[in-house]
């Protein structure tokens, strides 16, 4: 779920949709991990977290690959474009 202070992405999606583009958005794992740690600080002691921490870039790529495949399954005839604000 997007935090409420990221309304710019909603506005960008609306603008793109008005031009005939479909948009899909997701939070990167790093965001989700930070949120998880806020509610459960012991998460940093789990094997799941330790595996992620050893290879954050690998997980970033794996998540992006998964998301692209998901987008292709939802919009099989569409060209897929990736936009981001950090990586």
Phi, psi and omega in degrees: 000134179287135175295151184297339182280002179254042181294340179302325180289324174297316180295320178295318179298318179297316179296317179295320179298324179293343178259008176095011179263143169266149178230145172231140180229150175212154174276138175293156181302324181300321177295312181297322178297314179301318179296319179298317180296326178299321183268339182214084181302337179287350178304328181295347180265357183278156176298325179301312180295316182298321177296315177298314183296329179288335186214059183300320180294322177298318177293322177302313180294317179299317179295319179295316177302316179299315183295319178297317178297321177297314179300319178297325180288328180280322181233072188297335182265358187271150166284142182253127177240140180248126176236146179205171181243359178232284179291000000 
